[in-house]
Amino acid sequence: MSAGKKLRILYVDGSPAGLQVVRAALRESIDALDLVMAADLPAFEALLRTGDWDFLLSDFHPSSHRN
């Protein structure tokens, strides 16, 4: 990764508490981090189309989010 470039991670999870845990864990080893959370499938799809992501991390279970 080039100097000054942030690692962009799209995190998919319905739990804001999960985001805080993941952010804290990643910050221990990654200084330049841009962690963005999608809380549901529509948000994930929108962010996936618009972002230039380096990594996707998910704790999303489609079967538990059906209408």
N, C-alpha and C positions, 0 to 999 in steps of 0.2 A: 504494500500500500504506500502511495506516495506521501511525503511529508505534508502535513496540513489537511489531508483528506480524511473526513470522518467515515467510519464504517457505518453504512446505512442498513439497519435491520428493521424489517417489518415483522411485528410480533402480533400473532392472532390468538386472542383469548378473551373470554367474556368477563374476566375478573380483573378489575383495576389493582387489586392486591397482588395478583400474579405479576403484573407489570413491575411493581416496585421490587419484588423479590428478584426478578430477572435482571432489572436494571442494576441493582446493587451487586449481584454476582458478576455481571459483565464488566462493571466499572473497576472491579479488582484487577482486571488484566487488560482492559482496553480503555485508553484515555480518551481517544477521539471517537465518540459514539453518538449516533443519531438513532435512537430507538423510538419507533412510532407504533402505536397500538391500534389494531382494528378489533372492535368488540363483537362484530357480527359479520356474517357472510357478505351483505351488501357493502359494508365499509371496507372489508378486505378486497373485494373485487374492484372497487373504485380506487383504492390506494395502489393496488397492483398495476392497474392501467396507467396511473399517473406518475409513479415513482421509478427511480433508477436504483433498485435495491441490490445490495451486495449479498444479503442473506435473508432467508425467511425462517422464522422460528414460530412454531404453532403448538398450542395446547387446545385447539379447537376440534370438537367432535361433531361432525355434521349430523349424525343420528340423534343427538340430543337437542338440536336447534331446528327441527322441522316444525312447520306450521300445522 
